[in-house]
Amino acid sequence: MTRRDPRRRWLLVALAVLTIAAAVVVGQLARRAVVAGETDAAGRDGVQASTTLTPVLLGYDWRTVDADADRIDAVTTGPFAEQNRAIVLGLVVPAAVEGHASSSATVSGVGVVTATPDHVETVVLYTQTTTRDGDPAPRRDVRSARVVLEPSPDDGRWLVAGFDAL
Amino acid sequence: MISGSAEIARGRAEVTPSRTSTRAVQVLAMLLGALVLAGTVLGIVDGRAAARDEDGAAAVAAVRTHLTALVAAPSSPTARTQALDGATGTWRARLEDGTMPAAAGSAVVVRAVGLESLDGDSARVIAAARLTDGNTQRAWRIAATLTRQDGRWLVRGLAEVP
């Protein structure tokens, strides 16, 4: 019967081709939808991480500076972690101990510059307050920074992968 | 008896491929229908995501352009027109009244602009810039609210973040 009805065979072939083509298109659209969802989530998580991690990154007290250095180290990742560790241990800790200095930061605004599922760049507006022996009053500086965040390879937590003062 | 069985077998041999192909056509048609439906839904989702990305980029670009025009406005009529063109509502009224955030001869370098929130036709954008005013240079930190009008993102509020 089938052999005698070529139209049915062509219909079958056409449907098979269309189905394969549709499956490919749907697959690509599904992938794009997943990436778009992950990017949205990354942007939200990045803002949250910038808001909470910037004060950690910039906060220390000369009385607890070793623990603070560990805390700072724990919120960084990638090559930036090594660079920042060297700066903290080589410059920040000695200066803090010597000058009895402390620093804290409060974030007043965060915006997403770019976002992908595993890399978020934010602009952070913050105020840094520092105190040290000899200063008549705490020094308050309004600052901005470009803060880059990436998920930790260990547990996926968003960590600071770059910090550039603007 | 044998002859009858042979007839039935021959009949089955002729009917079975037909039934099989009909069934294959039905299955493929159903599968194609489901894929078209899924593709339509995913296409709408993809279109919305792309539109949202474009909206965010357009809002950020509008603030960058507005800040540059705003600082150049006191010494450039063209920049003043451009600044007014990019503003709306009370912010535009303030600019029309002559309230400019920078003095003549000032210059601005916009270092970074980021999207804080985007909700339909409203957006909030954060910008970090350096403002040179005469011999002094200072950080200029801006929070701008925008609204979409006729497909364009216009600044309806702009404030320096202290």
Boltz contact constraints between the chains, C-beta under 6 A:
constraints:
  - contact:
      token1: [A, 1]
      token2: [B, 14]
      max_distance: 6.0
  - contact:
      token1: [A, 1]
      token2: [B, 18]
      max_distance: 6.0
  - contact:
      token1: [A, 2]
      token2: [B, 17]
      max_distance: 6.0
  - contact:
      token1: [A, 2]
      token2: [B, 18]
      max_distance: 6.0
  - contact:
      token1: [A, 2]
      token2: [B, 21]
      max_distance: 6.0
  - contact:
      token1: [A, 8]
      token2: [B, 21]
      max_distance: 6.0
  - contact:
      token1: [A, 11]
      token2: [B, 25]
      max_distance: 6.0
  - contact:
      token1: [A, 12]
      token2: [B, 21]
      max_distance: 6.0
  - contact:
      token1: [A, 12]
      token2: [B, 24]
      max_distance: 6.0
  - contact:
      token1: [A, 12]
      token2: [B, 25]
      max_distance: 6.0
  - contact:
      token1: [A, 15]
      token2: [B, 28]
      max_distance: 6.0
  - contact:
      token1: [A, 16]
      token2: [B, 28]
      max_distance: 6.0
  - contact:
      token1: [A, 18]
      token2: [B, 32]
      max_distance: 6.0
  - contact:
      token1: [A, 19]
      token2: [B, 28]
      max_distance: 6.0
  - contact:
      token1: [A, 19]
      token2: [B, 31]
      max_distance: 6.0
  - contact:
      token1: [A, 19]
      token2: [B, 32]
      max_distance: 6.0
  - contact:
      token1: [A, 22]
      token2: [B, 32]
      max_distance: 6.0
  - contact:
      token1: [A, 22]
      token2: [B, 35]
      max_distance: 6.0
  - contact:
      token1: [A, 23]
      token2: [B, 35]
      max_distance: 6.0
  - contact:
      token1: [A, 25]
      token2: [B, 39]
      max_distance: 6.0
  - contact:
      token1: [A, 26]
      token2: [B, 35]
      max_distance: 6.0
  - contact:
      token1: [A, 26]
      token2: [B, 38]
      max_distance: 6.0
  - contact:
      token1: [A, 26]
      token2: [B, 39]
      max_distance: 6.0
  - contact:
      token1: [A, 29]
      token2: [B, 42]
      max_distance: 6.0
  - contact:
      token1: [A, 29]
      token2: [B, 46]
      max_distance: 6.0
  - contact:
      token1: [A, 30]
      token2: [B, 42]
      max_distance: 6.0
  - contact:
      token1: [A, 32]
      token2: [B, 46]
      max_distance: 6.0
  - contact:
      token1: [A, 33]
      token2: [B, 42]
      max_distance: 6.0
  - contact:
      token1: [A, 33]
      token2: [B, 45]
      max_distance: 6.0
  - contact:
      token1: [A, 36]
      token2: [B, 49]
      max_distance: 6.0
  - contact:
      token1: [A, 108]
      token2: [B, 161]
      max_distance: 6.0
  - contact:
      token1: [A, 109]
      token2: [B, 126]
      max_distance: 6.0
  - contact:
      token1: [A, 109]
      token2: [B, 143]
      max_distance: 6.0
  - contact:
      token1: [A, 109]
      token2: [B, 161]
      max_distance: 6.0
  - contact:
      token1: [A, 111]
      token2: [B, 114]
      max_distance: 6.0
  - contact:
      token1: [A, 111]
      token2: [B, 115]
      max_distance: 6.0
  - contact:
      token1: [A, 111]
      token2: [B, 116]
      max_distance: 6.0
  - contact:
      token1: [A, 111]
      token2: [B, 126]
      max_distance: 6.0
  - contact:
      token1: [A, 112]
      token2: [B, 114]
      max_distance: 6.0
  - contact:
      token1: [A, 112]
      token2: [B, 115]
      max_distance: 6.0
  - contact:
      token1: [A, 113]
      token2: [B, 112]
      max_distance: 6.0
  - contact:
      token1: [A, 113]
      token2: [B, 114]
      max_distance: 6.0
  - contact:
      token1: [A, 122]
      token2: [B, 114]
      max_distance: 6.0
  - contact:
      token1: [A, 123]
      token2: [B, 112]
      max_distance: 6.0
  - contact:
      token1: [A, 123]
      token2: [B, 114]
      max_distance: 6.0
  - contact:
      token1: [A, 123]
      token2: [B, 126]
      max_distance: 6.0
  - contact:
      token1: [A, 123]
      token2: [B, 128]
      max_distance: 6.0
  - contact:
      token1: [A, 125]
      token2: [B, 141]
      max_distance: 6.0
  - contact:
      token1: [A, 125]
      token2: [B, 161]
      max_distance: 6.0
  - contact:
      token1: [A, 144]
      token2: [B, 128]
      max_distance: 6.0
  - contact:
      token1: [A, 144]
      token2: [B, 141]
      max_distance: 6.0
  - contact:
      token1: [A, 146]
      token2: [B, 112]
      max_distance: 6.0
  - contact:
      token1: [A, 166]
      token2: [B, 111]
      max_distance: 6.0
  - contact:
      token1: [A, 166]
      token2: [B, 112]
      max_distance: 6.0
  - contact:
      token1: [A, 166]
      token2: [B, 128]
      max_distance: 6.0
